[in-house]
Amino acid sequence: MTTSTVPLPPDPVPVRGVRRVYFGYWILCAAFVAQFVSTGMQNYVFGAFFTPMTDDLGWSRSEMTFSRTLGQFVFAFAGFYIGTYVDRYGGRWLMRVGVLILAMALVLCSFVQELWQWWLVNGLILTAGSALIGNLVVNVTLAKWFVLRRGRVVGFAAMGVSFAGVLLTPLATVLVDAFGWREAWRLLAVAAVLLILPASFLMRRAPEDHGLQPDGLNAAQMAAGQGQAAADDFASSLTRRQALRTRSFYLVVFAFGLGGLSIGVMLIQTIPFLTDAGFSRTFASLMITVTSVPSLISKPVWGYFIDRADAQRLSVVGFVLTAAALALIVVGARSGAAVVFAGYALLGLGWGGFIPLQEVVWASYFGRRHLGAVRSAGLPFSLLLGASAPVLASLYFDHVGNYDGAFLATAGAALLAVVLILSARRPTRVNVDDSLPSPSRA
């Protein structure tokens, strides 16, 4: 049985870098910066603008939050094509176009007067720009450059997401308080361009395009069999169509979709949740940092264990930590600052494993050859879940007057994710090909 695939042309730009340094590590640096900017500008700065903009423009919390729900739909649609493009051509030009769109959207955010303008600019345009520079682009690329060290490398790159919480949330709060929310959006636009354009020059599609091997293995190491894992990973890769016909695809999609609901909910709702409970804006924004620091520090630790243990079972640990943290935060809002602090620190530990666990599970289950196409096929399912969570939490507040039930429901979703991920089994190309007709294209 044969499977025809779309040819993958080589990256037209040759690799240039410091000799003896595997170029994949330069891509790791670019991935760190890209995720810092992409996730930071979409989510981590949002809370700093929440109260000033709703007070100034007279919007309800659910109305303002709806822009992020729209954004999830945009990302799900755009990601379906982004993943396939990265498989074929790499992410360099996607990042360059993306940062220009993102910067334009950030500037336009400073001029909004009407709610429909906010939904258009923040929900559609800003998300589209972020998607072109974000984790789908860089993590799919990293999965092609690393196999043996995949967990650690994705973990280090994902530290950029957490670093956005450490730096961008308090920075955005300071900028809004010092210059007003309109000027703060413009300053963030300048920062995005200055960071992403240089990083885009480091992006390359795959090591084989440049006569290199995954993980930087040399000819002697390959001859000694150290590259067998990368070869097996490539040979056993499933196409998008094959992956979509496996039960495991949907179990993985919904497990990480439900397990990650807390990210969008808490990044947007933390500051209003805590200020409603009587804490200051400074303390509330600090809790994003409290979450981000353990998330930042724990990511390479998660990566270390992922490379040595079963990422599927480690995912259970991450989901349980997240659920416990959300319950503790709800209790802490009435018990005092110390309990709140502990809850957000525990939440950071759970979040620390989310990205490396998700990326390694996807890559190890479905292989690296068509990973962009396979990952992007899951986005419409998982992101539709994520799109609903922040706005449902805001609607809950608008009707009930607090966030307690919404946060506890999000904790329940994380526990359901435990059941789903434990039910997923790694598919094999042989099993798929024995039971399904061969697809005509990737």
WOPERA-V599950 format. One record per residue. N is the residue number from 0. PHI is phi in radians with two decimals (none if undefined). PSI is psi in whole degrees, 0 to 359 (* if undefined). OMEGA is omega in whole degrees, 0 to 359 (none if undefined). Layout:
n = (N/N)
phi = (PHI/PHI)
psi = (PSI/PSI)
omega = (OMEGA/OMEGA)
This chain:
n = (0/1/2/3/4/5/6/7/8/9/10/11/12/13/14/15/16/17/18/19/20/21/22/23/24/25/26/27/28/29/30/31/32/33/34/35/36/37/38/39/40/41/42/43/44/45/46/47/48/49/50/51/52/53/54/55/56/57/58/59/60/61/62/63/64/65/66/67/68/69/70/71/72/73/74/75/76/77/78/79/80/81/82/83/84/85/86/87/88/89/90/91/92/93/94/95/96/97/98/99/100/101/102/103/104/105/106/107/108/109/110/111/112/113/114/115/116/117/118/119/120/121/122/123/124/125/126/127/128/129/130/131/132/133/134/135/136/137/138/139/140/141/142/143/144/145/146/147/148/149/150/151/152/153/154/155/156/157/158/159/160/161/162/163/164/165/166/167/168/169/170/171/172/173/174/175/176/177/178/179/180/181/182/183/184/185/186/187/188/189/190/191/192/193/194/195/196/197/198/199/200/201/202/203/204/205/206/207/208/209/210/211/212/213/214/215/216/217/218/219/220/221/222/223/224/225/226/227/228/229/230/231/232/233/234/235/236/237/238/239/240/241/242/243/244/245/246/247/248/249/250/251/252/253/254/255/256/257/258/259/260/261/262/263/264/265/266/267/268/269/270/271/272/273/274/275/276/277/278/279/280/281/282/283/284/285/286/287/288/289/290/291/292/293/294/295/296/297/298/299/300/301/302/303/304/305/306/307/308/309/310/311/312/313/314/315/316/317/318/319/320/321/322/323/324/325/326/327/328/329/330/331/332/333/334/335/336/337/338/339/340/341/342/343/344/345/346/347/348/349/350/351/352/353/354/355/356/357/358/359/360/361/362/363/364/365/366/367/368/369/370/371/372/373/374/375/376/377/378/379/380/381/382/383/384/385/386/387/388/389/390/391/392/393/394/395/396/397/398/399/400/401/402/403/404/405/406/407/408/409/410/411/412/413/414/415/416/417/418/419/420/421/422/423/424/425/426/427/428/429/430/431/432/433/434/435/436/437/438/439/440/441)
phi = (none/-2.01/-2.23/-1.51/-2.27/-1.22/-1.08/-1.88/-1.21/-1.21/-1.10/-1.24/-1.72/-1.20/-1.27/-2.22/-3.04/-1.25/-1.04/1.33/-1.77/-1.02/-1.14/-1.01/-1.29/-1.22/-1.13/-1.01/-1.09/-1.11/-1.15/-1.03/-1.12/-1.09/-1.28/-1.02/-1.32/-1.07/-1.21/-1.07/-1.30/-1.38/-2.07/-1.22/-1.51/-1.04/-1.06/-1.16/-1.66/-1.04/-1.19/-1.01/-1.31/-1.17/-1.18/-1.28/-1.77/1.29/-1.61/-1.40/-1.15/-1.18/-1.11/-1.21/-1.16/-1.04/-1.09/-1.27/-1.13/-1.02/-1.07/-1.13/-1.11/-1.08/-1.14/-1.10/-1.23/-1.14/-1.10/-1.06/-1.65/-1.07/-1.04/-1.14/-1.10/-1.10/-1.01/-1.57/-2.17/1.58/-1.86/-1.05/-1.29/-1.04/-1.17/-1.16/-1.15/-1.07/-1.21/-1.17/-1.15/-1.07/-1.08/-1.05/-1.14/-1.10/-1.14/-1.12/-1.01/-1.30/-1.89/-1.15/-2.18/-1.94/-1.11/-1.12/-1.17/-1.11/-1.07/-1.15/-1.33/-1.37/-1.34/-1.76/-1.22/-1.08/-1.16/-1.07/-1.12/-1.13/-1.08/-1.31/-2.08/-1.57/-1.20/-1.09/-1.14/-1.41/-1.31/-1.10/-1.10/-1.07/-1.14/-1.39/-1.54/-2.36/-2.18/-1.12/-1.86/-1.04/-1.07/-1.14/-1.17/-1.11/-1.10/-1.11/-1.10/-1.22/-1.05/-1.06/-1.09/-1.20/-1.12/-1.09/-1.23/-1.15/-1.79/-1.27/-1.09/-1.16/-1.12/-1.10/-1.09/-1.11/-1.11/-1.11/-1.19/-1.51/-2.05/1.65/-1.22/-1.20/-1.17/-1.09/-1.06/-1.18/-1.13/-1.16/-1.09/-1.09/-1.09/-1.08/-1.13/-1.13/-1.59/-1.44/-0.99/-1.09/-1.12/-1.10/-1.20/-1.60/-1.33/-2.42/-1.25/-2.66/-1.12/-1.11/-1.11/-2.13/1.24/-1.92/-2.05/-0.95/1.22/1.30/-1.18/-1.62/-1.08/-1.14/-1.17/-1.12/-1.11/-1.42/1.64/-1.25/-1.59/-1.11/-1.08/-1.17/-1.14/-1.13/-1.03/-1.18/-1.18/-1.61/-1.06/-1.70/-1.32/-1.01/-1.13/-1.13/-1.07/-1.13/-1.71/-1.86/-1.17/-1.09/-0.96/-1.31/-1.13/-1.18/-0.98/-1.32/-1.08/-1.32/-1.12/-1.27/-1.15/-1.71/-1.02/-1.12/-1.12/-1.12/-1.11/-1.32/-1.13/-1.49/-1.69/-1.03/-1.11/-1.14/-1.05/-1.34/-1.19/-1.09/-1.42/1.80/-1.48/-1.33/-1.07/-1.11/-1.13/-1.10/-1.19/-1.12/-1.16/-1.14/-1.17/-1.06/-1.25/-1.27/-1.12/-1.12/-1.12/-1.10/-1.21/-1.40/-1.01/-1.15/-1.18/-0.97/-1.04/-1.04/-1.28/-1.06/-1.24/-2.08/-2.40/-1.54/-1.09/-1.07/-1.30/-1.14/-1.07/-1.04/-1.04/-1.07/-1.15/-1.15/-1.03/-1.11/-1.09/-1.11/-1.12/-1.09/-1.10/-1.16/-1.13/-1.08/-1.14/-1.13/-1.05/-1.83/-1.63/2.36/-1.10/-1.11/-1.23/-1.04/-1.01/-1.11/-1.10/-1.23/-1.15/-1.15/-1.05/-1.07/-1.12/-1.14/-1.14/-0.99/-1.56/-1.06/-1.18/-1.07/-1.12/-1.08/-1.15/-1.26/-1.06/-1.05/-1.18/-1.30/-1.38/-2.10/1.44/-1.66/-1.10/-2.01/-1.07/-1.05/-1.16/-1.18/-1.04/-1.18/-1.15/-1.44/-1.07/-1.01/-1.38/-1.23/-1.33/-1.14/-1.13/-1.13/-1.14/-1.39/-1.11/-1.09/-1.26/-1.15/-1.12/-1.18/-1.11/-1.04/-1.10/-1.03/-1.66/-1.81/1.71/-2.66/-1.87/-0.98/-1.10/-1.14/-1.17/-1.21/-1.13/-1.12/-1.09/-1.08/-1.11/-1.13/-1.23/-1.11/-1.06/-1.03/-1.10/-1.17/-1.19/-1.23/-1.51/-1.39/-2.10/-1.17/-1.33/-2.14/-1.09/-1.09/-1.11/-1.15/-1.18/-1.22/-1.89/-2.26/-1.16/-1.21/-1.23/-1.51/-2.74/-1.21)
psi = (131/153/117/140/158/128/148/99/151/153/126/346/123/153/129/135/184/126/146/354/117/130/340/332/333/323/324/317/317/322/322/310/317/318/329/312/312/304/323/314/334/314/313/332/348/314/328/333/351/298/314/320/318/323/319/321/355/27/155/166/320/325/316/319/335/337/324/329/314/320/323/321/318/315/322/318/311/321/333/327/329/315/316/321/317/320/322/319/347/177/4/308/332/317/321/315/319/318/329/319/317/313/317/317/319/320/316/330/330/349/359/142/327/156/320/329/319/315/318/312/307/322/318/301/312/319/321/316/317/322/327/347/1/201/332/316/308/325/326/319/314/323/335/330/341/138/302/325/21/315/313/317/314/324/314/316/321/347/336/324/311/325/332/323/324/318/311/321/307/326/315/322/317/316/316/315/328/321/351/156/331/313/327/320/320/321/323/327/317/316/321/315/316/334/318/321/312/322/328/333/345/350/136/153/300/151/327/335/340/22/22/167/152/145/8/21/141/180/320/319/322/316/330/359/5/342/9/322/318/321/317/320/315/315/328/5/140/145/170/315/319/316/320/343/13/147/325/326/312/326/318/317/307/331/308/334/314/321/335/5/327/335/306/320/310/326/325/321/350/310/311/325/312/325/325/328/0/2/157/161/324/314/319/315/330/330/331/321/319/324/320/327/306/328/318/310/324/342/310/332/313/314/320/313/328/321/348/354/189/113/330/311/329/331/326/317/314/317/319/318/318/314/316/321/317/318/320/323/318/316/319/331/336/343/333/172/325/318/320/314/313/320/315/328/318/322/320/322/319/315/330/326/350/307/308/323/314/312/321/321/313/312/320/332/322/358/165/344/315/27/321/316/319/313/316/332/334/344/317/330/306/322/336/325/312/329/325/331/309/318/327/323/319/319/322/315/315/329/328/326/4/174/3/308/323/317/320/326/322/322/319/324/322/324/324/325/328/314/317/315/327/340/346/136/142/120/157/152/324/313/320/314/331/332/349/150/149/132/156/344/165/*)
omega = (181/179/178/181/175/182/180/183/180/175/185/182/181/178/173/180/179/180/181/174/180/188/177/180/173/176/175/178/179/180/177/182/183/180/174/183/185/181/181/183/177/194/190/179/189/183/181/181/192/184/179/182/180/177/184/187/175/178/171/181/180/178/180/182/182/178/179/174/175/181/179/176/179/181/179/180/182/183/180/179/181/183/179/179/180/177/187/191/185/190/188/183/173/182/181/177/183/183/176/177/180/180/178/181/180/177/181/176/182/183/186/176/184/183/181/177/178/179/180/187/183/183/186/188/181/180/178/178/180/180/182/179/194/192/177/180/189/182/172/178/179/180/176/183/183/174/181/183/189/182/181/183/178/177/178/180/181/174/176/177/181/180/175/177/179/187/191/181/177/178/179/177/178/181/180/182/183/188/185/187/181/179/180/177/181/179/177/178/179/181/181/180/182/181/189/182/177/181/183/181/182/186/176/187/185/182/182/178/187/178/180/178/176/180/178/180/178/185/180/179/177/180/180/175/182/179/183/180/179/179/179/179/181/185/183/183/175/173/178/183/178/181/181/180/176/177/183/179/184/176/179/179/186/177/181/174/179/180/182/181/184/184/180/181/188/178/181/190/185/183/177/179/184/177/174/181/176/177/181/176/179/178/182/179/177/180/174/176/179/175/188/182/176/175/178/185/186/184/177/176/174/181/179/182/178/180/183/183/182/181/179/182/175/178/178/179/180/180/180/177/180/181/180/180/180/177/180/179/178/178/184/180/179/185/179/187/184/180/176/180/181/180/181/176/178/177/178/178/177/179/183/181/190/184/179/178/181/184/181/177/179/184/182/179/190/176/188/187/181/189/179/180/181/180/183/178/179/185/180/180/185/183/174/174/181/181/185/190/182/182/176/177/178/178/176/178/182/182/186/180/174/182/189/182/180/180/180/175/177/175/177/177/178/178/175/178/177/181/184/184/177/180/183/176/183/179/175/180/180/181/179/183/179/187/185/174/181/179/182/179/183/none)
